[in-house]
Amino acid sequence: MRNLIALIACSCVVLSASANDPAPAAAAKLAASVSKPASASMPTKEQMARDAAKEPVPGKKETAAPSHQEAPARKAAPVDDDKEQEAEVALSAKIAERLAELRERQQARATAAARAKKAADARRREEEKAAAAAAILAAAPKHGTVWSYEGELGPANWSKINVDWAKCGTGNRQSPIDLRDGIKVNLEQIGFDYHPSSFNEINNGHTIQVTVGGGNFITVGNQTYELQQFHFHRPSEERINGKGTEMVMHLVHKSYDGKIAIVAVLLERGQPHSLMQTVWDNLPLEKNEVVSPSIVINPMDALPEKREYFTYMGSMTEPPCTEGVLWLVFKQPRQASPAQMALFSRLYPLNARPVQSTAGRMVKESN
């Protein structure tokens, strides 16, 4: 019987080991405790043979035991059997209890593993959904309107913000450029027909822009363009032989058939700039607020004394970077006072697009 219990205990050990439970060591000890007493109490073959044959021990005289002495031994045997059976029952109960604990632990581990797998599957599905949504969003046409001169919304990413701004990244006639190695020719003088006009101005979040009343024109190459507005950049977007200035003023014109011509006047530190001071005196208090002063300005005050210039075909220097723009860049800068420069720098310390590739374009300049 004890050998049978030991076998059951060993089975428990195998069962617990298959479940990777730390309890196998305890079960193994329990099995050993069962099997050891059993083996110790088992009679040897020699003893069994002697008992069976009732052979006398060599050297001793065989004597018949009194019949009245055998009775107590026979009476004690049932008591020992009862104790042994009770021990076996107790041991079986312990083994059953241990088996129940092992099964409970196995069930708990299986439940925890199932929950972990379910949670992992749920996370994976959420990640797949998020990736799919991101892919759809990335593939969808973009129509953003917010841009800047720095960071993720800066010039390097303008073409990614809005599909209509693709030229900012793929165009081959982009502005500004470094004006060098120009072909010196006898360029015709630009005809200016400017006069004092009403105006309004706005701080549009990218620059200070001044819209001028109608009737101000330039004539270049038998083409007439009307002045629409002028605005400022810091530092100058244009370079002449690699050198720029602290600021630049762009005067934007449009022809009757929609063509664009921009006159660029470089600004360097020096004497106060009368037109700039009038604009600064009427700055709006809030961004995107339009101010319409009851005075007039004369755009002629924006021009330098000497009118030699560079010319090339380029683009707008801000989104949507429209190409086909005629650029006219004066060689001689105008001056503005340090205080006037500093005022603009407080509003826009950097609002200039980097220099773009010339892509083999022809640049002409006045002799």
DRENPAMI-223316 format. One record per residue (C-alpha): residue number from 0; residue in three letters; x, y, z. Coordinates in steps of 0.001 Angstrom, whole numbers, plus 500000, padded with zeros to 6 digits. Layout:
BEGIN
[atom NUM 'ALA' [X Y Z]] ...
end
This chain:
BEGIN
[atom 0 'MET' [500000 500000 500000]] [atom 1 'ARG' [502796 502389 500905]] [atom 2 'ASN' [504494 501722 497588]] [atom 3 'LEU' [501258 502605 495865]] [atom 4 'ILE' [501084 505903 497745]] [atom 5 'ALA' [504697 506643 496821]] [atom 6 'LEU' [503813 506034 493183]] [atom 7 'ILE' [500904 508473 493484]] [atom 8 'ALA' [503229 511066 495003]] [atom 9 'CYS' [505699 510624 492171]] [atom 10 'SER' [502870 511157 489713]] [atom 11 'CYS' [502075 514401 491499]] [atom 12 'VAL' [505683 515485 491068]] [atom 13 'VAL' [505546 514771 487344]] [atom 14 'LEU' [502261 516634 487048]] [atom 15 'SER' [503575 519682 488853]] [atom 16 'ALA' [506840 519661 486890]] [atom 17 'SER' [504955 519700 483591]] [atom 18 'ALA' [503230 522900 484672]] [atom 19 'ASN' [506546 524619 485563]] [atom 20 'ASP' [505419 525048 489153]] [atom 21 'PRO' [507953 525596 491947]] [atom 22 'ALA' [506068 522992 494032]] [atom 23 'PRO' [507715 519889 492486]] [atom 24 'ALA' [510514 519963 495023]] [atom 25 'ALA' [508042 519815 497879]] [atom 26 'ALA' [506116 517016 496228]] [atom 27 'ALA' [509324 515100 495624]] [atom 28 'LYS' [510251 515386 499279]] [atom 29 'LEU' [506774 514166 500213]] [atom 30 'ALA' [507149 511157 497953]] [atom 31 'ALA' [510554 510366 499402]] [atom 32 'SER' [509173 510505 502920]] [atom 33 'VAL' [506570 507940 501937]] [atom 34 'SER' [508831 505547 500091]] [atom 35 'LYS' [511678 505524 502622]] [atom 36 'PRO' [509748 504190 505613]] [atom 37 'ALA' [508186 501600 503392]] [atom 38 'SER' [511525 500316 502219]] [atom 39 'ALA' [512961 500390 505732]] [atom 40 'SER' [510124 498321 507194]] [atom 41 'MET' [510126 495750 504430]] [atom 42 'PRO' [511598 492387 505610]] [atom 43 'THR' [514540 491007 503713]] [atom 44 'LYS' [514270 487834 501630]] [atom 45 'GLU' [516357 485906 504183]] [atom 46 'GLN' [514108 486905 507013]] [atom 47 'MET' [511031 485983 505003]] [atom 48 'ALA' [512528 482606 504185]] [atom 49 'ARG' [513457 481925 507832]] [atom 50 'ASP' [510014 482904 508999]] [atom 51 'ALA' [508419 480680 506407]] [atom 52 'ALA' [510526 477642 507226]] [atom 53 'LYS' [510712 478461 510892]] [atom 54 'GLU' [514317 477466 510795]] [atom 55 'PRO' [516196 477695 514027]] [atom 56 'VAL' [519002 480133 514310]] [atom 57 'PRO' [522310 478277 514079]] [atom 58 'GLY' [523928 477589 517452]] [atom 59 'LYS' [520693 477850 519370]] [atom 60 'LYS' [518426 475158 520638]] [atom 61 'GLU' [514952 475159 519193]] [atom 62 'THR' [512347 475504 521813]] [atom 63 'ALA' [508679 475597 521446]] [atom 64 'ALA' [507147 478802 522537]] [atom 65 'PRO' [504426 478523 525018]] [atom 66 'SER' [501075 478896 523443]] [atom 67 'HIS' [500069 481477 525978]] [atom 68 'GLN' [502956 483776 524797]] [atom 69 'GLU' [501801 483835 521132]] [atom 70 'ALA' [498458 485249 521950]] [atom 71 'PRO' [499644 488762 522893]] [atom 72 'ALA' [501609 489061 519602]] [atom 73 'ARG' [498602 488047 517581]] [atom 74 'LYS' [496455 490507 519441]] [atom 75 'ALA' [498927 493446 518800]] [atom 76 'ALA' [498947 492997 515022]] [atom 77 'PRO' [495488 494496 514365]] [atom 78 'VAL' [496416 497594 516359]] [atom 79 'ASP' [499522 498182 514200]] [atom 80 'ASP' [497462 497668 511033]] [atom 81 'ASP' [494924 500250 512168]] [atom 82 'LYS' [497644 502819 512816]] [atom 83 'GLU' [499214 502118 509454]] [atom 84 'GLN' [495886 502498 507688]] [atom 85 'GLU' [495232 505773 509505]] [atom 86 'ALA' [498657 507071 508420]] [atom 87 'GLU' [497966 506018 504856]] [atom 88 'VAL' [494590 507744 504899]] [atom 89 'ALA' [496149 510922 506293]] [atom 90 'LEU' [498883 510784 503694]] [atom 91 'SER' [496360 510241 500900]] [atom 92 'ALA' [494435 513268 502143]] [atom 93 'LYS' [497599 515370 502076]] [atom 94 'ILE' [498402 514181 498583]] [atom 95 'ALA' [494885 514978 497407]] [atom 96 'GLU' [495115 518415 499022]] [atom 97 'ARG' [498443 519053 497331]] [atom 98 'LEU' [497076 517922 493987]] [atom 99 'ALA' [494156 520299 494409]] [atom 100 'GLU' [496561 523165 495130]] [atom 101 'LEU' [498600 522321 492042]] [atom 102 'ARG' [495501 522217 489865]] [atom 103 'GLU' [494367 525551 491305]] [atom 104 'ARG' [497731 527141 490540]] [atom 105 'GLN' [497704 525732 487040]] [atom 106 'GLN' [494243 527125 486463]] [atom 107 'ALA' [495277 530524 487817]] [atom 108 'ARG' [498315 530603 485497]] [atom 109 'ALA' [496217 529571 482536]] [atom 110 'THR' [493666 532286 483333]] [atom 111 'ALA' [496394 534943 483694]] [atom 112 'ALA' [498005 533858 480429]] [atom 113 'ALA' [494662 534044 478633]] [atom 114 'ARG' [494060 537557 479977]] [atom 115 'ALA' [497545 538692 478971]] [atom 116 'LYS' [497066 537286 475469]] [atom 117 'LYS' [493692 538995 475180]] [atom 118 'ALA' [495178 542325 476271]] [atom 119 'ALA' [498101 541927 473843]] [atom 120 'ASP' [495701 541139 471001]] [atom 121 'ALA' [493644 544210 471865]] [atom 122 'ARG' [496743 546426 471863]] [atom 123 'ARG' [497873 544995 468551]] [atom 124 'ARG' [494477 545661 466990]] [atom 125 'GLU' [494541 549257 468267]] [atom 126 'GLU' [498044 549775 466895]] [atom 127 'GLU' [497001 548356 463533]] [atom 128 'LYS' [493977 550676 463454]] [atom 129 'ALA' [496148 553678 464332]] [atom 130 'ALA' [498697 552755 461659]] [atom 131 'ALA' [495952 552342 459078]] [atom 132 'ALA' [494427 555704 460022]] [atom 133 'ALA' [497841 557377 459809]] [atom 134 'ALA' [498425 555838 456378]] [atom 135 'ILE' [495056 557065 455155]] [atom 136 'LEU' [495740 560511 456546]] [atom 137 'ALA' [499183 560599 454951]] [atom 138 'ALA' [497761 559565 451591]] [atom 139 'ALA' [494862 562027 451733]] [atom 140 'PRO' [495271 565387 449957]] [atom 141 'LYS' [496291 568143 452363]] [atom 142 'HIS' [494828 571626 452322]] [atom 143 'GLY' [496528 573307 455257]] [atom 144 'THR' [496691 577067 455470]] [atom 145 'VAL' [499116 577601 458357]] [atom 146 'TRP' [502796 578085 457558]] [atom 147 'SER' [505842 579664 459129]] [atom 148 'TYR' [509499 580469 458542]] [atom 149 'GLU' [510794 577989 461139]] [atom 150 'GLY' [510169 574472 462467]] [atom 151 'GLU' [507819 571851 461054]] [atom 152 'LEU' [505782 574511 459236]] [atom 153 'GLY' [508888 576148 457802]] [atom 154 'PRO' [510046 576537 454168]] [atom 155 'ALA' [511367 572964 453905]] [atom 156 'ASN' [507848 571613 454496]] [atom 157 'TRP' [505648 574164 452716]] [atom 158 'SER' [504980 571771 449846]] [atom 159 'LYS' [503749 569113 452324]] [atom 160 'ILE' [501227 571367 454055]] [atom 161 'ASN' [498983 571966 451058]] [atom 162 'VAL' [498779 570148 447724]] [atom 163 'ASP' [498346 573513 446027]] [atom 164 'TRP' [501777 574541 447309]] [atom 165 'ALA' [503631 571765 445492]] [atom 166 'LYS' [505783 574269 443595]] [atom 167 'CYS' [507452 575249 446881]] [atom 168 'GLY' [509177 571875 446786]] [atom 169 'THR' [509249 570814 443138]] [atom 170 'GLY' [509480 574098 441216]] [atom 171 'ASN' [512634 574927 439227]] [atom 172 'ARG' [512017 578677 439013]] [atom 173 'GLN' [511869 579499 442720]] [atom 174 'SER' [512867 582695 444532]] [atom 175 'PRO' [514909 584172 446119]] [atom 176 'ILE' [518291 583404 444545]] [atom 177 'ASP' [521869 584554 444921]] [atom 178 'LEU' [522364 587096 442137]] [atom 179 'ARG' [525838 586472 440737]] [atom 180 'ASP' [527474 586001 437367]] [atom 181 'GLY' [524743 588093 435733]] [atom 182 'ILE' [524921 588980 432071]] [atom 183 'LYS' [525643 592710 431901]] [atom 184 'VAL' [523526 594370 429238]] [atom 185 'ASN' [521921 597731 428545]] [atom 186 'LEU' [518677 597102 430399]] [atom 187 'GLU' [515924 599614 429737]] [atom 188 'GLN' [514989 601830 432614]] [atom 189 'ILE' [511922 600866 434626]] [atom 190 'GLY' [509201 603452 434118]] [atom 191 'PHE' [507625 604492 437454]] [atom 192 'ASP' [504279 606243 437560]] [atom 193 'TYR' [503773 606561 441316]] [atom 194 'HIS' [501915 609319 443129]] [atom 195 'PRO' [500601 610005 446668]] [atom 196 'SER' [497856 607498 447491]] [atom 197 'SER' [495639 606283 450297]] [atom 198 'PHE' [496678 603064 451979]] [atom 199 'ASN' [495842 600514 454640]] [atom 200 'GLU' [498130 598166 456506]] [atom 201 'ILE' [497939 594866 458328]] [atom 202 'ASN' [500155 592696 460484]] [atom 203 'ASN' [499206 589407 458822]] [atom 204 'GLY' [501302 587127 461018]] [atom 205 'HIS' [504109 586867 458445]] [atom 206 'THR' [505042 590501 457794]] [atom 207 'ILE' [503759 594097 457801]] [atom 208 'GLN' [501878 594552 454542]] [atom 209 'VAL' [500741 597876 453101]] [atom 210 'THR' [498028 597910 450420]] [atom 211 'VAL' [498178 600987 448186]] [atom 212 'GLY' [495305 602745 446432]] [atom 213 'GLY' [494924 602247 442662]] [atom 214 'GLY' [496640 604240 439933]] [atom 215 'ASN' [500337 603476 440639]] [atom 216 'PHE' [502126 601738 437747]] [atom 217 'ILE' [505461 600550 436429]] [atom 218 'THR' [506303 599783 432809]] [atom 219 'VAL' [508887 597164 431825]] [atom 220 'GLY' [509388 595721 428352]] [atom 221 'ASN' [506178 597251 426968]] [atom 222 'GLN' [504246 595615 429833]] [atom 223 'THR' [502423 597693 432448]] [atom 224 'TYR' [501909 596493 436015]] [atom 225 'GLU' [499882 598153 438776]] [atom 226 'LEU' [501208 598379 442340]] [atom 227 'GLN' [499149 596190 444680]] [atom 228 'GLN' [501038 596207 447974]] [atom 229 'PHE' [504475 596299 449544]] [atom 230 'HIS' [505858 594419 452554]] [atom 231 'PHE' [509092 593728 454451]] [atom 232 'HIS' [511445 590813 455156]] [atom 233 'ARG' [514253 590415 457683]] [atom 234 'PRO' [516954 589667 456692]] [atom 235 'SER' [516874 590367 452986]] [atom 236 'GLU' [515818 587330 450962]] [atom 237 'GLU' [517942 588397 448009]] [atom 238 'ARG' [521721 587984 447905]] [atom 239 'ILE' [524121 589810 445604]] [atom 240 'ASN' [527294 587781 445144]] [atom 241 'GLY' [526479 585977 448373]] [atom 242 'LYS' [525892 589127 450433]] [atom 243 'GLY' [522542 590241 451835]] [atom 244 'THR' [521324 593209 453876]] [atom 245 'GLU' [519469 593570 457162]] [atom 246 'MET' [516053 594036 455520]] [atom 247 'VAL' [514346 594290 452145]] [atom 248 'MET' [511119 595851 450835]] [atom 249 'HIS' [509123 594058 448126]] [atom 250 'LEU' [506747 596096 445953]] [atom 251 'VAL' [504292 593686 444301]] [atom 252 'HIS' [502672 594610 440962]] [atom 253 'LYS' [500146 592865 438746]] [atom 254 'SER' [499345 593338 435056]] [atom 255 'TYR' [495847 593380 433610]] [atom 256 'ASP' [496325 589808 432405]] [atom 257 'GLY' [497413 588600 435853]] [atom 258 'LYS' [501198 588567 435475]] [atom 259 'ILE' [503278 589470 438541]] [atom 260 'ALA' [506309 591790 438747]] [atom 261 'ILE' [508105 592467 442035]] [atom 262 'VAL' [510518 595327 442665]] [atom 263 'ALA' [512984 594582 445495]] [atom 264 'VAL' [514679 597410 447399]] [atom 265 'LEU' [517417 596322 449789]] [atom 266 'LEU' [517566 598145 453140]] [atom 267 'GLU' [520716 598824 455151]] [atom 268 'ARG' [521399 600797 458327]] [atom 269 'GLY' [521848 604539 457965]] [atom 270 'GLN' [519550 607541 457789]] [atom 271 'PRO' [515834 607291 458723]] [atom 272 'HIS' [513461 606049 456021]] [atom 273 'SER' [510494 608439 455735]] [atom 274 'LEU' [508054 605980 454139]] [atom 275 'MET' [508941 603249 456635]] [atom 276 'GLN' [508403 605662 459525]] [atom 277 'THR' [504896 606492 458287]] [atom 278 'VAL' [504098 602782 458138]] [atom 279 'TRP' [505514 602182 461634]] [atom 280 'ASP' [503529 605119 463041]] [atom 281 'ASN' [500290 603461 461941]] [atom 282 'LEU' [500930 599861 462967]] [atom 283 'PRO' [497762 598003 464023]] [atom 284 'LEU' [497571 596916 467655]] [atom 285 'GLU' [496429 593371 466829]] [atom 286 'LYS' [497448 590808 464226]] [atom 287 'ASN' [495117 590597 461212]] [atom 288 'GLU' [493575 593941 462125]] [atom 289 'VAL' [493394 596327 459156]] [atom 290 'VAL' [494204 599980 459772]] [atom 291 'SER' [493216 602636 457213]] [atom 292 'PRO' [494859 605964 458156]] [atom 293 'SER' [493385 609237 456879]] [atom 294 'ILE' [496702 610262 455322]] [atom 295 'VAL' [498481 609414 452082]] [atom 296 'ILE' [501862 607940 451240]] [atom 297 'ASN' [504018 608301 448149]] [atom 298 'PRO' [505507 604977 446922]] [atom 299 'MET' [508259 606947 445187]] [atom 300 'ASP' [509797 607362 448652]] [atom 301 'ALA' [510618 603651 448584]] [atom 302 'LEU' [513011 603875 445623]] [atom 303 'PRO' [516785 604462 445612]] [atom 304 'GLU' [518337 607299 443640]] [atom 305 'LYS' [520141 605017 441206]] [atom 306 'ARG' [517912 602631 439275]] [atom 307 'GLU' [520327 599974 437950]] [atom 308 'TYR' [518922 596518 438631]] [atom 309 'PHE' [519111 592747 438235]] [atom 310 'THR' [516275 590866 436557]] [atom 311 'TYR' [515329 587195 436295]] [atom 312 'MET' [512242 584956 436247]] [atom 313 'GLY' [511311 583471 439594]] [atom 314 'SER' [508423 582946 441970]] [atom 315 'MET' [506607 584329 444979]] [atom 316 'THR' [508774 583787 448063]] [atom 317 'GLU' [505912 582504 450220]] [atom 318 'PRO' [503188 579876 449688]] [atom 319 'PRO' [501898 578961 447152]] [atom 320 'CYS' [505298 579869 445590]] [atom 321 'THR' [503675 580699 442250]] [atom 322 'GLU' [506219 580787 439426]] [atom 323 'GLY' [506347 583038 436358]] [atom 324 'VAL' [507151 586144 438459]] [atom 325 'LEU' [509338 588886 436958]] [atom 326 'TRP' [511900 590054 439517]] [atom 327 'LEU' [513525 593500 439410]] [atom 328 'VAL' [516163 593897 442157]] [atom 329 'PHE' [517812 597295 442578]] [atom 330 'LYS' [521571 597236 443027]] [atom 331 'GLN' [521644 600315 445261]] [atom 332 'PRO' [520124 599840 448743]] [atom 333 'ARG' [518008 602377 450618]] [atom 334 'GLN' [518828 603315 454177]] [atom 335 'ALA' [516757 602993 457350]] [atom 336 'SER' [517681 603991 460885]] [atom 337 'PRO' [518793 601395 463472]] [atom 338 'ALA' [515690 602238 465531]] [atom 339 'GLN' [513415 601544 462556]] [atom 340 'MET' [515205 598242 461943]] [atom 341 'ALA' [514958 597297 465610]] [atom 342 'LEU' [511204 597950 465704]] [atom 343 'PHE' [510563 595482 462905]] [atom 344 'SER' [512930 592921 464420]] [atom 345 'ARG' [510806 592906 467601]] [atom 346 'LEU' [507839 591801 465487]] [atom 347 'TYR' [509666 589556 463013]] [atom 348 'PRO' [513254 588616 463885]] [atom 349 'LEU' [513227 586109 460981]] [atom 350 'ASN' [510757 586077 458095]] [atom 351 'ALA' [512922 585305 455063]] [atom 352 'ARG' [512859 582262 452822]] [atom 353 'PRO' [516286 580665 452223]] [atom 354 'VAL' [518049 581113 448888]] [atom 355 'GLN' [516853 578693 446199]] [atom 356 'SER' [518707 576999 443342]] [atom 357 'THR' [519117 579039 440168]] [atom 358 'ALA' [518556 575846 438124]] [atom 359 'GLY' [520426 577301 435183]] [atom 360 'ARG' [518319 580445 434917]] [atom 361 'MET' [519594 583531 433118]] [atom 362 'VAL' [520223 586602 435268]] [atom 363 'LYS' [520633 589978 433589]] [atom 364 'GLU' [522014 593127 435171]] [atom 365 'SER' [522419 596748 434159]] [atom 366 'ASN' [525858 597922 433002]] 
end
